Amino acid sequence: MENGKRSSFTGKLGFVLAAAGSAVGLGNIWRFPYLAAEYGGGMFLLTYIVLAVTFGFALMVAEIAIGRKTGLSAIGAFGALSKKHSFIGYLAAIVPIIILPYYSVIGGWVLKYLAMFISGNGIATADGEGAFFTEFTGLIGEPILWFGIFIGVTMLIVLFGVEKGIENASKVMMPILVVLTIIIAIYSMVIDIAEDGGAGIAYYFVPDFSKFSPMTVVAALGQLFYSMSLAMGIMITYGSYMKKDVNIENSVHQIEIFDTGIAFLAGLMIIPAVVSAGTESVGKGPGLMFIALPKVFESMPAGEFIGAIFFILVLFAALTSAISLAETIISIICDKLHLKRLYAIIVVFIGCILLGLPSTLGFGILSDVKPLNMDFLTFFDFLSNSVIMPIVALLTCLFITFVIKTKTVEDEVESSGKFSGKMLFRVIIKYVAPIFLVIILISSVINGLIDAGYVTGGVAEFFKI
Ligand code: TRP
């Protein structure tokens, strides 16, 4: 995000691809499937889709419109619209700082698996019920090494500015990722039908309403924000690069379809495979992808080769997202602390390593330290997605309703075409979202307290699944 004259995306396609490139990452391939498996399969999928077309739609329209109207990124944008409210932008800016370190830890896992598959040892990762994953992440030095390499590569790309090359590469690799995901998903389904009469597919597609709890909504909403890079100022920045004649509403629809489509396919690839492997692995949490997929590759013809290609593509998706996370943090540090770009990069590199250490060690020597009864990685993830992002989203809604009024956003959207979802947008931003978000915040705090053992009995029963 250079200073001076603001460059802009060449057109609608350029904008949609760039925003989708930021949105599609580990969130879709790693995070969505494990949450869906954990929070009741079909029930989670249904909740997620309902939230995406309502909440997700309204919030993304709002952020992009605010960005395009002001031509500034989050901190500046809120400040430009109302001086008193720039704190919302600052709060949004904290989110990428929490996410990048643990995102890189998972990037490190992807690297390790890639190395295993490339060296012809991929099938060994399918050993036992996640034994390989547990053993590897329980080590000290090796996971840190891979995590360090991932963050190091990210920083080098940011430093030497080969983003353009990466961007072009990802335009080729993303479609291949989609095709490969479809192939693996079909394969998983066939195996599920052959071995289990389709029990895994049913788990993913048929909502079981008895599995519903407020936590399903908390988890789905957190995932929505995360996956679509909402409530952290990213879409405001993207909006600021958007041309005035590009239709905001259509672009938002396309980004949503793209992002949700890939998450859906990733679920289809992983969930039937775990359900057939036995329900006990459904609750495997952050390790799910790394435990379920090797099993699929193990049984696939040419699995070693397909696995290697798959992890290369996932690595690319993860890198593109990590680069834009890092770029966001660096531009904030450069602007606010008036640091030279190189120093800012060094600060972010070191900060990221330090903040990522608890997340990686949380599976090994720090596994007894459990903030809110979570491992560190899950804790940081919970803190950003289930606590800070809902707060930012709530403040954004209140800001639009009471300070700048929904009309400001609506006018910006209408300046480049018809706004068919205007009523939906207005009702959600003014009424539905604020009420919901308050409930969500209370639930996630209570749930944190339940996990930590402070709340028990009937209340706990209601909130927990
Ligand atoms: N949306 C990304 C994903 O699905 C992750 C992400 C969260 C992100 N915040 C971001 C990416 C900010 C780029 C910028 O993996």
Residues whose N, C-alpha, C, O or C-beta is under 5 A from the ligand:
A	BS01	LIG	S22 A23 V24 G25 L26 G27 N28 Y226 S227 M228 S229 I234 S321 S324 L325
